[in-house]
Amino acid sequence: MLGPVAVAGLAILVVLWLAVGVWATFAGFRRADQAEDAIDEARRLGALVETAPALPMVVGRDGRIEGVPRIADWLGLKRLPRYLADLDSGETGLEADSAEALSRQVAITLKSAAAFAMPLSVRGSDRRLLVRGAPATPEIAGSGAVVLWLFDATASEQEITRLGAEGARLSRAFAALSALIEAAPVPMWHRGADLAISLVNTAYVHAVEGRDAQDVIERGLELIEPSGGVSPLAAAAQARDEGQMLVRTAPATIAGERRMLRIVDVPLGAAGVAGYAVDVEELEEARADLARFARAQRDMLDRLSAGVAQFGPDRALVFFNQPFQRLFAMKPEWLAEHPEFDRVLERMREAGRIPESRDFPSWKAERRRWFLADNAPIEENWLLPGGLHLRVVAQPLPDGGLLLIFEDRTEQIQLASARDTLLRVRTATFDNLFEAVGVFAADGRIHLWNNRFREVWGLEEELLARHPRVDSLVETVARKLANPQHASLIRELVRIATVERKQRSGRVTLTDGRFFEFAAVPLPDGNALFTMLDVSDSRRIEAALRERTEALEEANRIKTAFVANMSYELRTPLTSISGFAEMLAGGYAGPIDGTAKEYVGAILESVDRLSGLIDDVLDLTQSDAGALVLEKDNVALGPLMREAVANKREAALRQGVDLVLEADILVGTIIGDQRRLRQAIDHLLKNAIEHTPSGGRVLVMASGTAERAELVVSDNGEGMDAKERARAFDRFHRSQKGEGKALGLGLPLTRQFIEAHGGTVALDSEPGMGTTVTLRLPRERA
């Protein structure tokens, strides 16, 4: 048995052993955890190395190598060899020179511990490797080893190659650009970040009259002076700050001449500001000339009678004239808003000024293609409602715009239609005229003819269709004339009408016995109208009428002689009757009672009346025979009128008619035959009294001027109708006027007497309104 001390010692020992066991267990667990962490870390680091862009490889002193399997893939090997010298397998791996150079550099590093870097080439591949070598630390492989890091530099090498080529290209381009800038005819310059001039070309040096580019840069010579408060530096600063190209126009003195330059400042970011200047003096002058030309052209277009509208490249209206506004009934305020082409067409449609179309959108799209047409003008004819005709000319403009011209051809078309109608009417009229008609041109060629012309001369249509000259026609028609020599007369008349512009006429006879009257008449257009009228029947009728006229004239002379002779023969028994009646009235045959006296008075009155009629008949026959003789004396018309009125006063009283004389003192005198004038007035008074009913009035008036005298006899009797007025002066007319009273020979004799004095007789009468006879006598008889 153990004692308590032993037991206690044993217990302490067990306790210590148990504590050590527990500690060892916990330490084991902790080491296991650390080992797992180390393994995870190693695995993570291995994966990181596997995915790294650079692959490590350790080369020992004996040439033995260790590395990741990916190195074999880069080198085109199936697996990584054990020694460095085996990296060149002869068919794959490194190129021989690359493998040899690598071995040499590793040996140097092992001896000198110097790091190195070199490129490597892979056999049979475009891959390029970059290797960096350095001595390995003891933690990696102990002493006497080299660590190599391999980089895949294929993409980098290609990029370096590309960048090298690009750099060479840019260098060449820069050299060419520098040469171009230097050779540029316009001044060019560059400003640095401080906006000071750092580069100029030769043109700039010449423009500012500097010695060379260095002199210009050192002196800071500016091309232009500050203008409008804007200096060159301020403009360059504005372009730099805004980051936008700045263009302005400013004047400058170049080689002693004032020129207008267009200055352009181009911001280059941190590199500064570049600039160049272009001489636009000629351009500005050309622009001013163009502006003046455009204004003149628009002024001219505004004065045209045709409507004109111009659209810009954006198809907006940029110009219109007044005829366009009136033609399409558009308000100037609306047009001033520069409406678009489609809107203008729509407004035209609303005004009824475009042709009717079932598909207006398609019609409008077709007109919109005018902007895209070539430079050839496009013409259309628009027939609008209401009969309006428009000729539309669309001219595409070089700037992409369009010029439209609208010409109102309504009147022209109407005139053309009327002209065509007139031509057809003229042709139909020509062909249906009874006369033969031919029109000869100024050169003597026949231009127009009708069927009658061709038939009269027996000409063929084919011959006339060749428009022969009158000379050849004369030779053809000569055989149709009874006297062929007269053919030359036709040629001469055509020549006179066309050349001398005179009218001539004549008469020819054809071989068939027909007679023609012809005339050549000059026309306003320089041609000559030649007409021929068949007067054969007229000639025969004229001959017959001439024979009849001669017979009638002979019968009239016989009648006149018979009447005159009978008048003289009647005077002898009439004188005897008058003498014996006067003797009976005087009581030479014994006293007679009252009834016998009335009979004798009736005989004397009838004798006087018959004597007056015989005198009237003799006067008429003398006038017809031209034997009426008039005296030439000064006749005072006032006393003559009073005497005639006084002589008819008693007859007027017996008729119950009021006879009134109103004689103007200006009636004066005339040169004439007082007896014949008195007879004329007596005839008028007699007719007026006889044809005025009881209670009526006969008014006799006399007035005059310095050139003529005027005598008027008017009554308010029964008057005459138009038929009676037309035959009132007919000596053979015996129409009865109221109550069986004939007009007799008074009016015919009055007219003969007055006209023999160079005067006129006017008759004015209406039924129931009376009759007025006016005698107008010149102061001196012709």
C-alpha positions in Angstrom: 0.0 0.0 0.0 1.1 3.4 -0.8 1.2 6.0 1.7 -0.5 9.3 1.4 2.6 11.0 0.2 3.0 8.5 -2.5 -0.6 8.8 -3.4 -0.4 12.6 -3.4 2.8 12.4 -5.5 1.1 10.0 -7.9 -1.9 12.2 -8.1 0.2 15.2 -8.8 2.1 13.2 -11.5 -1.2 12.1 -13.1 -2.5 15.6 -13.0 0.7 16.9 -14.6 0.6 14.1 -17.2 -3.0 15.0 -18.0 -2.2 18.7 -18.3 0.6 18.0 -20.6 -1.7 15.7 -22.7 -4.3 18.4 -22.8 -1.7 21.0 -23.8 -0.3 18.7 -26.4 -3.7 18.0 -27.8 -4.5 21.7 -28.0 -1.1 22.4 -29.6 -1.7 19.7 -32.1 -5.0 21.1 -33.1 -3.5 24.5 -33.4 -0.6 23.2 -35.5 -3.1 21.4 -37.7 -5.1 24.6 -38.2 -1.9 26.4 -39.0 -0.9 23.7 -41.4 -4.2 23.9 -43.2 -3.9 27.7 -43.3 -0.4 27.3 -44.8 -1.7 24.8 -47.3 -4.5 27.1 -48.3 -2.1 30.0 -48.5 0.2 27.9 -50.6 -2.6 26.8 -52.8 -3.8 30.4 -53.2 -0.3 31.6 -53.9 0.2 28.8 -56.4 -3.1 29.8 -58.2 -2.0 33.4 -58.1 1.3 32.4 -59.7 -0.5 30.4 -62.3 -2.6 33.3 -63.3 0.1 35.9 -63.0 1.3 37.7 -66.2 4.8 36.7 -65.3 5.9 33.1 -64.6 8.8 32.3 -62.2 11.5 29.8 -62.9 14.4 28.9 -60.5 17.7 27.8 -62.1 20.1 26.0 -59.8 23.9 26.2 -59.9 24.0 22.9 -61.7 21.5 24.1 -64.3 18.6 22.3 -62.9 15.3 24.3 -63.3 12.0 24.4 -61.5 9.0 26.3 -62.7 5.3 26.2 -63.3 3.9 24.0 -66.1 2.6 27.1 -68.1 6.2 27.8 -69.1 6.2 24.7 -71.2 3.1 25.9 -73.0 4.7 29.3 -73.7 7.7 27.5 -75.1 5.7 25.0 -77.2 7.0 22.1 -75.1 5.0 19.1 -73.8 6.5 19.5 -70.3 9.1 21.6 -68.6 12.6 20.0 -69.0 14.8 19.5 -66.0 17.8 21.5 -67.2 18.2 24.9 -68.6 20.1 23.7 -71.7 17.1 21.5 -72.6 14.9 24.6 -73.3 16.1 24.3 -76.9 14.8 20.9 -78.1 15.8 21.5 -81.7 12.3 21.6 -83.0 10.4 23.5 -80.3 11.3 25.6 -77.3 13.6 28.6 -77.5 15.5 29.6 -80.5 19.1 28.5 -80.3 20.6 31.9 -80.0 18.0 32.9 -77.3 18.7 29.7 -75.3 22.5 30.2 -75.6 22.1 33.9 -74.5 19.9 32.9 -71.6 22.4 30.3 -70.4 25.2 32.8 -70.6 23.3 35.5 -68.7 22.3 33.0 -65.9 26.0 32.0 -65.6 27.0 35.7 -65.3 24.3 36.3 -62.6 25.5 33.2 -60.6 29.0 34.7 -60.5 28.3 38.4 -60.2 24.8 38.4 -58.6 23.8 41.0 -61.3 20.2 41.2 -62.5 19.5 41.2 -66.2 16.6 41.5 -68.7 16.5 40.2 -72.2 14.0 39.1 -74.9 13.6 35.6 -76.0 12.3 34.1 -79.2 10.2 30.9 -79.4 11.0 28.5 -82.2 8.2 28.3 -84.9 6.0 30.9 -83.2 5.3 34.7 -83.2 5.4 34.7 -79.5 8.0 37.0 -77.9 9.1 36.6 -74.3 10.8 38.9 -71.9 12.9 37.4 -69.1 14.1 39.2 -66.0 16.7 37.4 -63.9 18.1 38.0 -60.4 19.9 35.9 -57.7 17.5 33.8 -55.7 17.1 34.6 -51.9 17.8 31.8 -49.4 14.1 31.5 -48.7 13.5 30.6 -52.3 16.2 28.2 -53.2 19.1 28.7 -50.8 22.3 30.1 -52.2 23.7 29.5 -55.7 20.4 29.8 -57.6 18.9 32.3 -60.0 15.2 33.3 -60.2 13.9 34.0 -63.7 10.6 35.8 -64.3 9.2 35.3 -67.9 6.8 37.8 -69.4 4.7 37.2 -72.6 5.7 40.4 -74.5 4.1 39.4 -77.8 1.3 42.0 -77.7 3.7 44.6 -76.3 6.3 44.0 -79.0 3.5 44.2 -81.7 2.3 47.4 -80.1 5.8 48.8 -79.9 6.3 47.9 -83.6 3.0 49.5 -84.5 3.8 52.6 -82.4 7.2 52.8 -84.0 5.7 52.7 -87.5 3.0 55.2 -86.4 5.7 57.5 -84.9 7.7 57.3 -88.2 4.5 58.1 -90.1 3.6 61.0 -87.9 7.1 62.2 -88.1 6.9 62.2 -91.9 3.4 63.8 -91.8 4.7 66.4 -89.4 7.6 67.2 -91.7 5.2 67.4 -94.7 2.7 69.5 -92.7 5.6 71.8 -91.7 6.7 72.1 -95.3 3.1 72.7 -96.4 2.6 75.4 -93.7 5.9 77.0 -94.7 4.9 76.9 -98.4 1.3 78.1 -97.8 0.6 81.4 -99.7 -1.6 82.6 -96.7 -0.1 83.8 -93.4 -0.2 81.1 -90.7 1.0 81.1 -87.1 0.9 79.4 -83.8 0.5 80.8 -80.3 1.7 79.0 -77.2 -0.1 78.5 -73.9 0.7 82.1 -73.0 -0.8 83.2 -76.4 2.6 84.6 -77.5 3.5 83.9 -81.1 5.8 80.9 -81.3 5.7 79.8 -84.9 5.1 81.7 -88.2 5.5 80.8 -91.9 7.2 82.7 -94.7 3.9 84.3 -95.9 3.4 85.7 -92.4 6.9 87.1 -92.4 6.4 88.8 -95.7 3.0 90.1 -94.7 4.4 91.9 -91.6 7.6 92.8 -93.5 9.9 91.0 -91.0 13.4 89.8 -91.6 12.7 86.2 -90.8 10.6 84.0 -88.6 12.8 84.4 -85.6 12.7 88.2 -85.9 8.9 88.2 -86.1 8.7 85.9 -83.0 11.1 88.0 -81.0 9.4 91.3 -81.9 5.9 89.8 -81.5 4.7 91.4 -84.8 0.9 91.0 -85.2 -0.6 90.6 -88.6 -3.6 92.9 -88.0 -4.2 95.9 -85.8 -6.9 95.9 -83.1 -10.2 96.7 -84.8 -13.6 97.3 -83.3 -12.2 97.0 -79.8 -11.0 93.4 -80.5 -7.2 92.8 -80.5 -5.6 89.6 -81.9 -4.7 88.4 -78.4 -8.2 88.9 -77.2 -9.6 87.0 -80.2 -7.2 84.1 -79.6 -8.0 84.1 -75.9 -11.7 83.9 -76.7 -11.2 81.0 -79.0 -9.0 79.2 -76.4 -11.5 79.8 -73.6 -14.6 78.8 -75.6 -12.9 75.9 -77.2 -14.4 76.8 -80.5 -12.9 78.0 -83.8 -13.3 81.8 -84.1 -13.7 83.4 -87.5 -13.8 87.1 -88.1 -13.1 89.6 -90.9 -10.7 92.5 -90.4 -8.7 94.9 -92.5 -4.9 94.8 -92.7 -2.1 96.5 -94.5 -0.3 94.0 -96.7 2.7 95.2 -98.7 1.4 98.8 -98.5 -2.1 97.9 -99.6 -5.2 97.8 -97.6 -6.7 94.4 -97.8 -9.6 92.6 -96.2 -8.6 89.4 -94.4 -10.6 86.5 -92.9 -8.9 85.6 -89.6 -9.4 82.1 -88.2 -8.2 81.2 -84.7 -8.3 77.4 -84.0 -7.9 76.3 -80.3 -5.5 73.4 -79.8 -6.1 72.8 -76.1 -3.0 72.9 -74.0 -0.9 73.3 -77.1 -2.1 76.8 -77.6 -3.9 78.4 -80.5 -3.2 78.2 -84.2 -4.3 80.7 -86.8 -4.3 81.6 -90.4 -5.5 84.5 -92.6 -7.1 84.4 -96.1 -7.2 87.5 -98.3 -10.9 87.9 -99.1 -10.7 91.3 -100.7 -11.7 90.0 -104.1 -14.2 87.7 -102.5 -15.8 90.6 -100.6 -15.9 92.6 -103.8 -17.4 89.7 -105.6 -19.9 89.2 -102.8 -20.8 92.9 -103.0 -21.2 92.6 -106.8 -23.3 89.5 -106.3 -25.5 91.3 -103.7 -25.9 94.2 -106.1 -26.7 91.7 -108.9 -29.2 89.9 -106.7 -30.9 93.2 -105.8 -31.0 94.2 -109.5 -32.3 90.8 -110.5 -35.0 90.9 -107.9 -35.9 94.4 -108.9 -36.2 93.2 -112.5 -38.2 90.2 -111.4 -40.5 92.4 -109.4 -41.3 94.4 -112.5 -42.1 91.4 -114.6 -45.7 90.7 -115.5 -45.2 87.1 -114.8 -45.4 85.8 -111.2 -42.0 84.8 -109.7 -41.3 82.9 -106.5 -37.9 81.8 -105.2 -37.3 79.1 -102.6 -34.1 78.5 -100.7 -32.2 75.3 -100.1 -34.4 74.7 -97.0 -37.4 75.0 -99.3 -38.6 78.2 -97.6 -39.9 81.1 -99.7 -37.1 83.7 -99.9 -38.5 86.0 -102.7 -41.8 86.8 -104.5 -42.9 89.6 -106.7 -46.2 91.5 -106.8 -47.7 89.6 -109.8 -47.2 86.3 -107.9 -49.0 87.7 -104.9 -51.9 89.0 -107.1 -52.1 85.8 -109.2 -52.5 83.5 -106.2 -54.4 86.0 -104.0 -51.9 85.7 -101.1 -51.5 88.2 -98.4 -48.0 89.9 -98.3 -47.9 89.4 -94.5 -48.2 85.7 -94.8 -45.6 85.5 -97.6 -43.2 87.6 -95.5 -43.1 84.8 -93.0 -41.2 82.7 -95.5 -43.6 79.8 -95.7 -42.4 76.4 -96.8 -42.9 75.0 -100.3 -45.6 72.6 -99.3 -47.6 75.3 -97.4 -47.4 77.6 -100.5 -48.9 74.8 -102.7 -51.6 74.2 -100.1 -52.5 77.9 -100.1 -52.5 77.9 -103.9 -55.0 75.0 -103.8 -57.2 76.9 -101.3 -57.3 79.8 -103.8 -58.1 77.5 -106.7 -54.9 78.2 -108.5 -53.6 74.7 -109.2 -55.0 72.0 -111.5 -57.6 69.8 -110.1 -56.1 66.5 -108.7 -57.7 63.5 -107.1 -54.5 62.7 -105.2 -53.2 66.0 -104.0 -50.4 64.6 -101.7 -49.0 62.6 -104.7 -49.2 65.7 -106.9 -47.5 67.8 -104.3 -44.7 65.1 -103.8 -44.0 65.2 -107.6 -43.6 69.0 -107.5 -41.3 68.6 -104.5 -39.0 66.6 -106.7 -38.3 69.8 -108.6 -35.7 70.7 -106.0 -33.8 67.5 -106.8 -33.9 67.8 -110.6 -30.8 68.6 -112.7 -30.2 72.1 -113.9 -32.5 71.7 -116.9 -35.7 73.8 -116.5 -39.0 72.0 -116.1 -42.1 73.4 -117.9 -45.8 72.6 -117.2 -49.1 74.0 -118.4 -51.7 74.4 -115.8 -55.4 74.6 -116.8 -57.2 76.1 -113.8 -60.8 76.3 -113.0 -62.5 79.2 -114.7 -60.5 78.8 -117.9 -57.2 80.3 -116.5 -54.1 79.0 -118.3 -50.7 79.2 -116.6 -47.3 78.3 -118.0 -45.1 77.2 -115.1 -41.3 77.1 -115.4 -39.4 75.4 -112.5 -35.6 76.2 -112.6 -33.5 74.3 -110.0 -30.8 76.6 -108.6 -27.2 75.5 -107.9 -27.5 76.2 -104.2 -30.4 73.6 -103.9 -33.1 76.2 -104.2 -35.9 76.5 -106.8 -37.1 79.4 -109.0 -40.7 79.3 -110.1 -42.1 81.5 -112.9 -45.9 81.6 -113.5 -46.9 83.2 -116.8 -50.6 83.9 -117.4 -51.2 82.7 -120.9 -55.0 82.9 -120.8 -55.2 85.8 -123.2 -52.5 84.4 -125.4 -54.2 81.0 -125.7 -57.5 82.8 -126.3 -55.9 84.9 -129.0 -54.3 81.8 -130.5 -57.6 80.0 -130.5 -59.2 83.1 -132.1 -56.4 83.2 -134.6 -56.9 79.5 -135.5 -60.6 80.2 -135.8 -59.9 83.2 -138.0 -57.5 81.1 -140.1 -60.1 78.4 -140.6 -62.8 81.1 -141.3 -60.4 82.7 -143.7 -59.7 79.5 -145.5 -63.3 78.6 -145.6 -64.1 82.1 -146.8 -61.4 82.0 -149.5 -62.6 78.6 -150.8 -66.2 79.7 -151.0 -65.7 83.2 -152.4 -67.1 83.8 -155.9 -64.0 85.8 -156.7 -60.7 84.2 -157.5 -58.3 85.2 -154.8 -54.5 84.8 -154.6 -52.0 86.3 -152.1 -48.5 86.9 -153.3 -45.6 87.4 -150.9 -43.0 90.2 -151.1 -40.7 88.0 -153.1 -43.4 87.4 -155.8 -44.3 83.8 -154.7 -47.9 82.9 -154.4 -48.7 82.2 -150.7 -52.4 81.6 -150.5 -55.1 80.9 -153.1 -58.7 79.6 -153.2 -60.4 77.0 -155.3 -61.9 79.7 -157.6 -58.4 81.0 -158.4 -57.2 77.5 -159.3 -60.3 76.8 -161.4 -60.2 80.0 -163.4 -56.6 79.5 -164.5 -56.8 75.7 -164.8 -53.9 75.2 -162.4 -52.9 72.0 -160.7 -52.9 71.8 -156.9 -49.4 70.3 -157.0 -48.1 73.3 -158.9 -49.5 75.8 -156.5 -48.3 73.8 -153.5 -44.7 74.5 -154.6 -45.5 78.3 -154.3 -44.2 79.3 -157.7 -43.2 82.9 -158.5 -45.5 85.1 -160.4 -43.2 84.9 -163.4 -43.7 81.2 -163.9 -47.4 81.5 -163.2 -47.7 84.2 -166.0 -46.3 81.8 -168.5 -48.8 79.2 -167.5 -51.9 81.5 -167.5 -51.0 83.3 -170.7 -52.6 80.6 -172.8 -55.9 81.1 -171.0 -56.1 84.8 -172.1 -57.8 85.9 -175.3 -54.8 88.2 -175.7 -51.7 86.4 -174.2 -49.8 89.7 -174.2 -52.0 90.8 -171.2 -50.3 88.2 -169.0 -47.4 90.6 -168.4 -49.9 93.1 -167.0 -50.7 90.6 -164.2 -47.0 90.4 -163.3 -46.6 94.1 -163.4 -49.6 94.7 -161.1 -48.3 92.2 -158.5 -44.9 94.0 -158.6 -46.5 97.4 -158.1 -48.5 96.1 -155.2 -45.6 94.4 -153.4 -42.8 96.8 -154.2 -44.3 100.2 -154.8 -47.2 99.5 -152.4 -49.8 100.9 -154.9 -53.2 99.6 -155.8 -53.9 98.8 -159.5 -56.8 97.2 -161.3 -57.7 96.1 -164.8 -59.9 93.9 -167.0 -59.0 90.8 -169.1 -60.9 88.5 -171.4 -60.4 84.7 -171.4 -60.4 82.5 -174.4 -63.8 81.1 -173.4 -65.4 84.5 -173.7 -65.6 85.3 -170.0 -64.7 88.8 -168.7 -62.8 89.3 -165.4 -62.0 92.4 -163.5 -58.9 92.0 -161.5 -57.1 94.2 -158.8 -53.8 94.0 -157.0 -54.0 95.5 -153.5 -51.1 95.9 -151.1 -51.6 94.3 -147.7 -50.2 95.7 -144.4 -47.9 92.7 -144.0 -46.0 93.5 -147.2 -47.9 90.9 -149.3 -50.2 91.7 -152.2 -53.8 90.5 -152.7 -54.8 89.6 -156.2 -58.5 89.3 -156.9 -60.4 88.4 -160.0 -64.2 88.9 -160.4 -66.2 87.3 -163.2 -68.1 90.2 -164.7 -69.4 88.4 -167.8 -73.0 88.6 -166.7 -72.5 92.1 -165.5 -71.1 93.1 -168.8 -74.1 91.7 -170.6 -76.5 93.3 -168.2 -74.6 96.5 -168.4 -74.9 96.5 -172.2 -78.6 95.8 -171.9 -79.1 98.5 -169.3 -77.1 101.0 -171.4 -79.4 100.3 -174.4 -82.5 100.7 -172.2 -81.1 103.8 -170.6 -80.5 105.4 -173.9 -84.0 104.5 -175.0 -85.4 105.9 -171.8 -83.4 109.1 -172.1 -84.6 109.4 -175.7 -88.2 108.9 -174.6 -87.7 111.4 -171.8 -86.4 114.0 -174.2 -89.3 113.3 -176.5 -91.7 113.6 -173.5 -90.1 116.9 -172.4 -90.2 118.3 -175.9 -93.8 117.2 -176.2 -94.8 118.7 -172.9 -93.0 122.0 -173.7 -94.5 122.1 -177.1 -98.0 121.3 -175.7 -97.5 124.0 -173.1 -96.8 126.5 -175.8 -99.6 125.2 -177.9 -102.1 125.5 -175.0 -101.2 129.1 -174.4 -102.8 130.3 -177.7 -106.3 129.0 -177.0 -105.9 129.8 -173.3 -105.1 133.4 -174.2 -108.1 133.5 -176.5 -110.3 132.1 -173.7 -108.9 134.6 -171.2 -109.4 137.5 -173.6 -113.0 136.7 -174.5 -113.9 136.0 -170.8 -112.5 139.4 -169.9 -114.5 141.0 -172.7 -117.6 139.3 -171.4 -116.9 140.4 -167.9 -116.4 144.0 -169.2 -119.8 144.0 -171.0 -118.4 144.3 -174.5 -120.9 141.7 -175.7 -123.7 143.3 -173.8 -124.8 143.3 -170.2 -124.9 140.0 -168.3 -126.9 139.1 -165.2 -125.5 137.9 -161.9 -125.4 134.2 -162.7 -123.5 134.9 -166.0 -121.0 137.1 -164.1 -120.3 134.2 -161.7 -119.8 131.9 -164.7 -117.4 134.4 -166.3 -115.6 134.9 -163.0 -115.2 131.1 -162.7 -113.8 131.0 -166.2 -111.3 133.7 -165.5 -110.2 132.0 -162.2 -109.8 128.7 -164.0 -107.8 130.4 -166.8 -105.5 131.9 -164.2 -105.0 128.6 -162.5 -104.4 126.8 -165.8 -102.0 129.5 -166.8 -100.1 129.0 -163.6 -100.0 125.2 -164.1 -98.7 125.7 -167.6 -96.0 128.1 -166.3 -95.0 125.4 -163.7 -94.8 122.7 -166.3 -92.7 124.9 -168.5 -90.4 125.7 -165.6 -90.0 121.9 -164.9 -89.3 121.1 -168.5 -86.8 124.0 -168.8 -85.1 122.7 -165.7 -84.9 119.1 -167.0 -83.6 120.4 -170.3 -81.0 122.6 -168.6 -82.6 125.7 -169.9 -83.7 127.3 -166.6 -82.0 130.7 -166.5 -81.7 132.5 -163.2 -81.0 136.2 -162.7 -78.2 137.3 -160.5 -79.4 140.3 -158.5 -79.3 141.5 -154.9 -82.5 140.2 -153.4 -83.7 141.7 -150.1 -85.4 138.8 -148.4 -87.3 140.8 -145.8 -89.4 142.8 -148.2 -89.8 139.7 -150.4 -91.2 137.7 -147.6 -93.6 140.6 -146.5 -94.8 141.0 -150.1 -95.5 137.2 -150.5 -97.3 137.1 -147.2 -99.4 140.1 -148.1 -100.3 138.5 -151.4 -101.6 135.4 -149.6 -103.4 137.2 -146.8 -106.7 137.2 -148.6 -106.5 133.5 -149.4 -105.6 132.7 -145.8 -108.7 134.7 -144.6 -110.9 132.8 -147.0 -109.5 129.6 -145.6 -109.9 130.8 -142.0 -106.1 130.4 -141.3 -104.0 132.8 -139.3 -101.0 133.8 -141.4 -98.1 135.3 -139.3 -94.7 136.6 -140.5 -91.7 136.9 -138.1 -88.8 138.3 -140.1 -85.4 138.9 -138.4 -83.6 142.0 -139.5 -80.5 139.8 -139.9 -82.1 137.9 -142.8 -80.5 140.5 -145.1 -79.9 140.0 -148.8 -78.7 137.2 -151.1 -77.5 137.0 -154.6 -80.2 135.3 -156.7 -83.3 135.5 -158.9 -86.0 137.4 -157.1 -88.8 136.1 -159.3 -87.9 132.4 -158.8 -87.4 132.9 -155.1 -90.8 134.5 -154.9 -92.3 131.6 -156.8 -90.8 129.2 -154.4 -92.2 131.0 -151.4 -95.6 131.4 -153.0 -95.7 127.6 -153.6 -94.9 126.9 -149.9 -97.5 129.4 -148.7 -100.1 128.1 -151.0 -99.6 124.4 -149.9 -99.5 125.5 -146.2 -102.7 127.5 -146.4 -104.6 124.8 -148.5 -103.6 122.0 -146.1 -104.3 123.9 -142.9 -107.9 123.5 -141.6 -109.9 126.5 -140.6 -108.8 128.0 -137.3 -105.2 126.8 -137.9 -102.1 128.9 -138.2 -99.3 129.3 -140.8 -96.1 130.8 -139.4 -93.5 132.3 -141.7 -90.0 133.0 -140.2 -86.9 134.5 -141.7 -83.5 134.6 -140.1 -79.9 134.5 -141.1 -76.2 134.4 -140.4 -73.2 135.9 -142.2 -72.9 132.8 -144.4 -76.6 132.0 -145.2 -80.2 132.9 -144.9 -82.9 130.6 -143.5 -86.6 130.8 -144.5 -89.2 128.7 -142.6 -92.8 128.0 -143.5 -94.6 125.9 -140.9 -98.3 125.0 -140.3 -100.3 123.0 -137.8 -102.3 121.2 -140.4 -102.8 117.5 -141.1 -99.1 116.7 -141.8 -97.7 113.7 -143.7 -96.6 110.2 -142.9 -93.2 108.7 -143.8 -94.4 107.4 -147.1 -95.8 110.8 -148.1 -92.7 112.6 -147.0 -90.5 110.2 -149.1 -92.5 111.2 -152.3 -93.4 114.8 -151.5 -90.7 116.1 -153.9 -91.6 113.7 -156.7 -93.0 115.7 -159.6 -95.1 112.8 -160.8 -96.6 111.9 -157.4 -100.2 112.9 -157.2 -101.2 111.6 -153.8 -104.2 113.5 -152.4 -104.0 115.1 -149.0 -107.2 115.6 -147.0 -110.4 116.8 -148.7 -109.0 115.9 -152.1 -106.4 118.6 -152.2 -103.3 117.6 -154.2 -99.8 118.7 -153.4 -99.2 119.6 -157.0 -95.9 120.7 -158.4 -95.2 123.3 -155.7 -92.6 121.3 -153.7 -90.7 119.9 -156.7 -90.5 123.4 -158.2 -89.5 124.9 -154.9 -86.6 122.4 -154.6 -85.5 123.0 -158.1 -85.4 126.8 -157.6 -83.7 126.6 -154.2 -81.1 124.1 -155.4 -80.5 126.2 -158.5 -79.4 128.9 -156.0 -77.1 126.5 -154.2 -79.4 126.1 -151.3 -81.2 123.2 -149.6 -84.8 122.3 -148.8 -85.7 120.4 -145.6 -89.1 118.9 -145.0 -90.3 117.9 -141.5 -93.8 116.6 -141.0 -95.7 114.2 -138.8 -99.4 113.1 -139.2 -101.6 115.5 -137.1 -98.6 117.6 -136.1 -98.3 119.9 -139.2 -95.5 120.4 -141.7 -92.4 122.6 -141.6 -90.4 123.4 -144.7 -87.0 125.1 -144.2 -85.2 126.9 -147.0 -81.4 127.5 -146.6 -79.8 129.9 -149.1 -76.2 130.9 -149.3 -75.4 134.6 -149.4 -73.6 134.2 -152.7 -74.7 131.7 -155.3 -71.9 129.5 -156.6 
